[in-house]
Amino acid sequence: MKVNVRYSNNDKPTQEELNSMEQKSIKALQTLRQGSGEGNDFLGWIDLPKEISLQDFDKMQSVADRVRQNSEIFVVAGIGGSYLGARMVIEALKHNFDTLLHRDYPTIVYAGNTMNEDYLAELMEVLDQKDYSLAVISKSGTTTETAVTFRILRQHLVNKYGKQEASQRIIAITDKEKGVLKNIADKEGYSTFVIPDNVGGRYSVLTPVGLIPIAVAGFDIKALVEGAKQEREKILFADNKDNEAIKYVVARNILYNKGKSIEILVNYQPNLVYLSEWWKQLYGESEGKDNKGLFPASVSYTTDLHSMGQYIQEGRRLMFESVLHIKNSNKHLKIPKLEENDDKLDYLLDFSLTDINHKAEEGTRLAHLEGEVSQITFELETINEKSIGEIIYFFELCCGVSGYVLGVNPFNQPGVENYKKKMFKLLGKE
């Protein structure tokens, strides 16, 4: 990954500001690496890519193969980081219209991430007609949305297949030793995988939480982890301003200090929408505390240039853009030449659609810089398992470093716990 930063005229930092923020960012990286900062009991994700063994991969792949053989649908029941990481990778890599094609792997659907009754009832209508398996993901087993969904679906599985076969169709990804879900899994004989104690939910995509659904969907989890491993070697140990992670942390924190309150993650590919959703949770939940932090938002261009583009160009100067630039597409489509140029498009014949998309991206960058919207650009060659692994590790590391620069604990979420307490009181739970 290559990071380019372009500041608008109003946002350009002085050399003194750059030097100061670079020193702070390098110091924060060292704090993260040494495990001496707040939340240091949740740093297991840092070394995770190099610690997954071949036996771990084989066990996860074996269970995934079993699901692929007996299921048309695989339900992933979890909320927040317990499903967003897997969904991000699957959506980025799958065929955009895969549900309309004949496939030899299950359709992945998501539950336990909402309390909407219509959604779950309509899912049950589909599951009545299809063979399916279920992964339930919760460290404690008491997260309300996921726990309620699991109770309904495990009873549905028992009613449909009988208790013995139902237990073979349920995978529990949970705590190693304790908790409601762990107790149920042990009692019922479910296949179980561990969420490491030192890895929080929003950093868990490279644990079984993310890797099992990704494997069921037919993607190469070894290549995904290898991409993260290689990115780790590049950015974890480089204590200098040329480290791409340091460049990103420096730029976003300089812009924050200059009064920007919103960071917009921009993609130009519709299959990266859930990458934005995962990124928003990662940064919003990590940095948004103590009345601090950038608000993470996202747009999909060129589509959203026809809806949000006007505000970004000429509205209040609250934001900057962080743009995912993908150099090469995986497929190619030429614009055909017609006998008559009646649609006046012959001027595009020498361009591929990717070329045109890139010109739209370049034109947008120039226009938005003119409109005083600073931009950070992340350049990747293409989208595949390896490059997605690189993105995952890059954003995770930058989030931890940036949180320490900001002066918050990037690994807790006290505000989330507060809403749960209020909800439980209203529901009458002790």
C-alpha positions as CSV (number, residue, x, y, z in Angstrom):
1,M,0.0,0.0,0.0
2,K,1.2,3.5,-0.9
3,V,-0.1,6.6,0.9
4,N,-0.2,10.0,-0.7
5,V,-1.3,13.1,1.2
6,R,-2.6,16.3,-0.5
7,Y,-3.4,19.2,1.7
8,S,-5.6,22.1,0.5
9,N,-4.3,25.6,0.7
10,N,-6.1,26.3,4.0
11,D,-4.9,23.0,5.6
12,K,-1.2,23.0,4.7
13,P,0.9,22.4,7.9
14,T,4.1,24.1,8.7
15,Q,7.3,22.0,8.8
16,E,7.2,22.5,12.6
17,E,3.7,21.0,12.7
18,L,4.8,18.1,10.5
19,N,7.9,17.3,12.6
20,S,6.0,17.5,15.9
21,M,3.2,15.2,14.7
22,E,5.7,12.7,13.2
23,Q,7.5,12.5,16.5
24,K,4.3,12.0,18.4
25,S,3.2,9.3,15.9
26,I,6.5,7.4,16.1
27,K,6.4,7.5,19.9
28,A,2.8,6.2,19.8
29,L,3.8,3.3,17.5
30,Q,6.6,2.4,19.9
31,T,4.1,2.5,22.8
32,L,1.8,0.1,20.9
33,R,4.7,-2.2,20.0
34,Q,6.0,-2.3,23.6
35,G,2.5,-2.9,25.0
36,S,3.0,-0.1,27.5
37,G,-0.1,2.0,26.7
38,E,-3.8,1.9,27.9
39,G,-5.7,-1.2,26.8
40,N,-2.5,-3.2,26.5
41,D,-4.4,-6.4,27.4
42,F,-6.1,-6.2,24.0
43,L,-3.1,-6.3,21.7
44,G,-3.3,-9.9,20.6
45,W,-4.1,-8.7,17.0
46,I,-0.6,-7.2,16.6
47,D,1.2,-10.5,16.2
48,L,-1.8,-12.6,15.2
49,P,-0.9,-12.9,11.4
50,K,2.4,-14.7,12.3
51,E,0.9,-16.9,15.0
52,I,-1.8,-18.8,13.1
53,S,-0.5,-22.3,12.6
54,L,-1.1,-24.7,9.7
55,Q,-3.1,-26.8,12.1
56,D,-5.3,-23.8,12.8
57,F,-5.9,-23.3,9.1
58,D,-6.6,-27.0,8.6
59,K,-9.2,-27.1,11.4
60,M,-11.0,-24.1,10.1
61,Q,-10.9,-25.3,6.5
62,S,-12.2,-28.7,7.5
63,V,-15.3,-27.3,9.2
64,A,-15.8,-24.9,6.3
65,D,-15.7,-27.8,3.9
66,R,-18.3,-29.7,5.9
67,V,-20.6,-26.7,5.8
68,R,-20.1,-26.4,2.1
69,Q,-21.1,-30.0,1.5
70,N,-24.4,-30.0,3.5
71,S,-25.7,-26.4,3.4
72,E,-27.2,-24.0,0.8
73,I,-27.1,-21.2,3.3
74,F,-24.6,-20.3,6.0
75,V,-26.0,-18.0,8.7
76,V,-23.4,-15.8,10.5
77,A,-25.0,-14.6,13.8
78,G,-23.1,-11.8,15.4
79,I,-23.0,-8.0,15.8
80,G,-20.3,-5.4,15.3
81,G,-16.9,-6.9,14.8
82,S,-18.4,-10.3,15.2
83,Y,-19.7,-10.1,11.6
84,L,-18.5,-6.9,9.9
85,G,-15.0,-8.2,9.3
86,A,-16.1,-11.3,7.6
87,R,-18.8,-9.5,5.6
88,M,-16.2,-6.9,4.5
89,V,-13.9,-9.5,3.1
90,I,-16.6,-11.6,1.5
91,E,-18.3,-8.6,-0.1
92,A,-15.0,-7.3,-1.5
93,L,-14.0,-10.6,-3.1
94,K,-17.2,-12.1,-4.3
95,H,-18.9,-11.8,-7.7
96,N,-21.1,-8.7,-7.5
97,F,-24.1,-10.8,-8.7
98,D,-23.1,-14.2,-7.2
99,T,-26.6,-14.9,-5.9
100,L,-27.8,-15.0,-9.5
101,L,-25.2,-17.5,-10.6
102,H,-24.9,-21.3,-10.1
103,R,-22.4,-21.7,-7.3
104,D,-20.8,-24.6,-5.4
105,Y,-20.7,-22.9,-2.0
106,P,-23.4,-21.6,0.3
107,T,-24.9,-18.2,0.3
108,I,-23.7,-16.2,3.4
109,V,-26.4,-14.4,5.2
110,Y,-26.1,-12.3,8.4
111,A,-28.3,-12.3,11.5
112,G,-28.0,-11.3,15.2
113,N,-27.0,-7.8,14.1
114,T,-30.5,-6.3,14.5
115,M,-33.6,-6.7,16.6
116,N,-35.9,-6.1,13.6
117,E,-38.6,-8.7,13.8
118,D,-39.5,-8.6,10.1
119,Y,-35.9,-9.3,9.1
120,L,-35.6,-12.4,11.2
121,A,-39.0,-13.6,10.4
122,E,-38.3,-13.3,6.7
123,L,-35.0,-15.1,7.1
124,M,-36.8,-18.0,8.8
125,E,-39.2,-18.2,5.8
126,V,-36.2,-18.8,3.6
127,L,-34.5,-21.2,6.0
128,D,-37.7,-23.3,6.1
129,Q,-37.0,-24.1,2.5
130,K,-33.2,-24.5,2.5
131,D,-30.5,-26.6,4.1
132,Y,-28.4,-24.4,6.3
133,S,-25.8,-24.2,9.0
134,L,-25.1,-21.6,11.6
135,A,-22.1,-19.9,13.2
136,V,-22.9,-18.0,16.4
137,I,-20.2,-15.5,17.4
138,S,-20.1,-14.0,20.9
139,K,-17.4,-14.0,23.5
140,S,-19.9,-13.9,26.4
141,G,-23.0,-15.3,24.7
142,T,-25.1,-12.6,26.4
143,T,-25.1,-9.9,23.7
144,T,-28.8,-9.3,23.3
145,E,-29.2,-9.1,19.6
146,T,-27.1,-12.2,18.9
147,A,-28.4,-14.2,21.9
148,V,-32.0,-13.8,21.0
149,T,-31.3,-14.7,17.3
150,F,-29.4,-17.8,18.4
151,R,-32.2,-19.0,20.7
152,I,-34.7,-18.7,17.8
153,L,-32.4,-20.3,15.2
154,R,-31.1,-23.2,17.3
155,Q,-34.7,-24.2,18.1
156,H,-35.5,-23.9,14.4
157,L,-32.6,-26.2,13.6
158,V,-33.7,-28.8,16.2
159,N,-37.2,-28.7,14.8
160,K,-36.0,-29.1,11.2
161,Y,-33.2,-31.7,11.6
162,G,-33.5,-33.2,15.1
163,K,-31.2,-32.4,18.0
164,Q,-28.3,-34.6,16.9
165,E,-28.0,-33.3,13.4
166,A,-28.7,-29.7,14.6
167,S,-25.7,-29.9,16.8
168,Q,-23.6,-30.8,13.8
169,R,-24.8,-27.8,12.0
170,I,-23.9,-25.2,14.7
171,I,-20.5,-23.7,15.1
172,A,-19.8,-21.7,18.3
173,I,-17.1,-19.1,18.2
174,T,-16.7,-17.9,21.7
175,D,-14.6,-17.7,24.9
176,K,-12.0,-20.4,25.5
177,E,-13.3,-21.3,29.0
178,K,-16.3,-19.4,30.2
179,G,-19.6,-17.7,29.4
180,V,-23.1,-18.7,28.4
181,L,-22.3,-19.6,24.9
182,K,-19.3,-21.7,25.8
183,N,-21.5,-23.6,28.4
184,I,-24.2,-24.3,25.8
185,A,-21.6,-25.4,23.2
186,D,-20.0,-27.9,25.6
187,K,-23.3,-29.3,26.7
188,E,-24.7,-29.7,23.1
189,G,-21.4,-30.8,21.4
190,Y,-21.1,-28.0,18.9
191,S,-17.9,-27.5,17.0
192,T,-16.1,-24.6,18.8
193,F,-13.5,-22.1,18.0
194,V,-11.9,-19.5,20.3
195,I,-12.0,-15.8,20.3
196,P,-8.7,-14.9,22.0
197,D,-9.0,-13.1,25.3
198,N,-6.6,-10.4,24.1
199,V,-8.4,-9.6,20.8
200,G,-11.4,-7.2,20.8
201,G,-14.3,-7.7,18.5
202,R,-13.5,-4.9,16.0
203,Y,-9.9,-6.3,15.7
204,S,-11.0,-10.0,15.3
205,V,-11.4,-10.5,11.5
206,L,-8.2,-12.6,11.4
207,T,-9.4,-14.9,14.1
208,P,-12.0,-17.7,13.5
209,V,-14.6,-14.9,13.9
210,G,-13.8,-13.8,10.4
211,L,-11.8,-16.7,8.9
212,I,-14.5,-19.4,9.1
213,P,-17.2,-17.5,7.2
214,I,-14.6,-16.3,4.7
215,A,-13.5,-20.0,4.2
216,V,-17.1,-21.1,3.8
217,A,-17.6,-18.4,1.1
218,G,-14.7,-20.1,-0.8
219,F,-11.9,-17.7,-0.4
220,D,-8.2,-18.3,0.5
221,I,-7.8,-17.5,4.2
222,K,-4.1,-18.4,4.1
223,A,-3.5,-15.7,1.4
224,L,-5.6,-13.2,3.4
225,V,-3.5,-13.8,6.6
226,E,-0.2,-13.8,4.5
227,G,-1.1,-10.3,3.2
228,A,-1.6,-9.1,6.8
229,K,1.6,-10.8,7.8
230,Q,3.6,-9.0,5.1
231,E,2.0,-5.6,5.9
232,R,2.9,-6.2,9.6
233,E,6.6,-6.6,8.6
234,K,6.5,-3.4,6.6
235,I,4.8,-1.0,9.1
236,L,5.2,-2.3,12.6
237,F,8.9,-1.9,13.0
238,A,9.7,1.2,10.9
239,D,10.2,4.1,13.2
240,N,10.5,6.8,10.6
241,K,8.3,9.3,8.7
242,D,8.5,7.1,5.5
243,N,6.4,4.4,7.2
244,E,3.1,4.5,5.3
245,A,1.2,4.0,8.6
246,I,3.0,7.0,10.1
247,K,2.1,9.1,7.0
248,Y,-1.6,8.3,7.5
249,V,-1.6,8.9,11.3
250,V,0.3,12.2,10.9
251,A,-2.0,13.5,8.2
252,R,-5.3,12.7,9.8
253,N,-4.2,14.1,13.2
254,I,-2.9,17.3,11.7
255,L,-6.2,17.8,9.9
256,Y,-8.1,17.0,13.2
257,N,-6.0,19.6,15.0
258,K,-6.9,22.1,12.2
259,G,-10.5,21.8,13.1
260,K,-11.7,18.9,10.8
261,S,-14.3,16.8,12.5
262,I,-15.2,14.3,9.8
263,E,-13.1,11.8,7.9
264,I,-14.8,10.4,4.8
265,L,-13.6,7.1,3.5
266,V,-14.1,7.1,-0.3
267,N,-14.3,4.1,-2.6
268,Y,-14.8,3.9,-6.3
269,Q,-15.9,0.2,-6.3
270,P,-19.3,-0.9,-5.1
271,N,-17.9,-4.1,-3.6
272,L,-15.9,-2.0,-1.1
273,V,-19.0,-0.6,0.7
274,Y,-18.6,-3.1,3.6
275,L,-14.9,-2.2,3.9
276,S,-16.1,1.3,4.7
277,E,-18.6,-0.2,7.3
278,W,-15.9,-2.2,9.0
279,W,-13.5,0.9,9.0
280,K,-16.2,3.1,10.5
281,Q,-16.7,0.7,13.4
282,L,-12.9,0.3,13.9
283,Y,-12.3,4.0,14.1
284,G,-15.5,5.2,15.6
285,E,-15.5,2.8,18.5
286,S,-11.8,3.2,19.1
287,E,-11.4,7.0,19.0
288,G,-14.8,8.4,19.8
289,K,-14.5,9.0,23.6
290,D,-13.7,11.7,26.0
291,N,-15.4,14.2,23.6
292,K,-12.6,13.5,21.1
293,G,-12.1,11.9,17.8
294,L,-12.9,12.3,14.1
295,F,-16.4,11.1,13.0
296,P,-15.9,8.3,10.4
297,A,-18.2,8.5,7.4
298,S,-18.1,7.0,4.0
299,V,-19.2,7.5,0.4
300,S,-19.2,5.5,-2.8
301,Y,-18.1,7.4,-5.9
302,T,-19.0,8.1,-8.6
303,T,-22.5,7.2,-7.4
304,D,-22.5,9.6,-4.4
305,L,-21.0,12.4,-6.4
306,H,-24.6,12.8,-7.6
307,S,-26.0,13.0,-4.1
308,M,-23.3,14.0,-1.5
309,G,-20.9,15.6,-4.0
310,Q,-22.5,19.1,-3.8
311,Y,-22.1,19.3,-0.1
312,I,-18.6,18.0,-0.1
313,Q,-17.6,20.4,-2.8
314,E,-19.3,23.6,-1.4
315,G,-20.7,22.9,2.1
316,R,-19.2,23.6,5.5
317,R,-15.5,22.8,5.6
318,L,-15.8,20.0,8.2
319,M,-14.2,17.1,6.5
320,F,-11.4,15.6,4.6
321,E,-11.4,12.6,2.3
322,S,-9.4,9.3,2.6
323,V,-9.6,7.7,-0.8
324,L,-9.1,4.0,-1.7
325,H,-7.5,4.0,-5.1
326,I,-7.4,0.6,-6.8
327,K,-5.0,0.7,-9.8
328,N,-6.2,-2.4,-11.7
329,S,-9.5,-4.1,-12.1
330,N,-9.9,-7.9,-12.1
331,K,-12.1,-7.9,-15.2
332,H,-12.1,-5.9,-18.4
333,L,-14.8,-4.5,-20.6
334,K,-14.3,-2.5,-23.8
335,I,-16.6,0.3,-25.1
336,P,-17.9,-0.9,-28.4
337,K,-17.5,1.1,-31.6
338,L,-20.8,1.8,-33.3
339,E,-21.4,2.5,-37.1
340,E,-22.8,5.8,-36.1
341,N,-21.6,7.9,-33.2
342,D,-25.2,8.8,-32.4
343,D,-24.5,8.9,-28.6
344,K,-21.4,11.0,-29.1
345,L,-19.2,8.6,-27.0
346,D,-16.5,7.9,-29.6
347,Y,-14.1,10.1,-27.7
348,L,-14.0,7.3,-25.0
349,L,-13.0,4.5,-27.4
350,D,-9.3,4.5,-26.3
351,F,-10.2,4.2,-22.6
352,S,-11.2,1.2,-20.6
353,L,-14.0,1.6,-18.0
354,T,-11.3,1.5,-15.3
355,D,-9.5,4.4,-17.1
356,I,-12.7,6.4,-17.1
357,N,-13.3,5.6,-13.4
358,H,-9.7,6.8,-12.7
359,K,-10.3,10.0,-14.7
360,A,-13.4,10.6,-12.6
361,E,-11.4,10.0,-9.5
362,E,-8.7,12.4,-10.6
363,G,-11.2,15.1,-11.6
364,T,-12.9,14.8,-8.3
365,R,-9.6,15.1,-6.4
366,L,-8.8,18.3,-8.3
367,A,-12.2,19.8,-7.8
368,H,-12.4,18.9,-4.1
369,L,-8.9,20.3,-3.5
370,E,-10.0,23.5,-5.2
371,G,-12.9,23.4,-2.8
372,E,-10.5,23.2,0.2
373,V,-11.1,19.5,0.9
374,S,-7.8,17.8,1.8
375,Q,-7.2,14.2,0.6
376,I,-5.3,11.2,1.8
377,T,-5.0,8.4,-0.9
378,F,-4.3,4.7,-0.3
379,E,-3.0,3.1,-3.5
380,L,-3.4,-0.7,-4.1
381,E,-2.6,-2.7,-7.2
382,T,-5.8,-4.7,-7.1
383,I,-8.4,-6.4,-4.9
384,N,-7.7,-10.0,-3.9
385,E,-7.2,-11.9,-0.6
386,K,-3.7,-10.7,-0.2
387,S,-4.4,-7.0,-0.7
388,I,-7.4,-7.2,1.6
389,G,-5.2,-8.7,4.3
390,E,-2.8,-5.8,3.8
391,I,-5.7,-3.3,4.2
392,I,-6.9,-5.0,7.4
393,Y,-3.6,-4.8,9.2
394,F,-2.8,-1.3,7.9
395,F,-6.0,0.2,9.3
396,E,-5.8,-1.8,12.5
397,L,-2.3,-0.6,13.3
398,C,-3.0,3.0,12.3
399,C,-6.1,3.0,14.5
400,G,-4.1,1.9,17.6
401,V,-1.3,4.4,16.9
402,S,-3.8,7.2,16.1
403,G,-5.7,6.5,19.3
404,Y,-2.6,7.0,21.4
405,V,-1.7,10.2,19.6
406,L,-5.2,11.4,20.4
407,G,-4.8,10.5,24.0
408,V,-7.6,7.9,24.4
409,N,-7.7,4.1,25.0
410,P,-8.3,2.7,21.5
411,F,-9.3,-0.7,22.8
412,N,-12.3,-0.1,25.0
413,Q,-15.9,1.0,24.3
414,P,-17.5,2.4,27.5
415,G,-20.3,4.2,25.6
416,V,-21.5,1.0,24.1
417,E,-21.8,-0.6,27.5
418,N,-23.9,2.3,28.7
419,Y,-26.6,1.8,26.2
420,K,-26.8,-1.9,27.2
421,K,-27.4,-1.0,30.9
422,K,-30.2,1.4,30.0
423,M,-31.8,-1.2,27.7
424,F,-31.6,-4.0,30.3
425,K,-33.2,-1.8,32.9
426,L,-36.1,-1.1,30.5
427,L,-36.5,-4.8,29.8
428,G,-36.5,-5.7,33.5
429,K,-33.2,-7.6,33.5
430,E,-31.4,-7.7,36.8
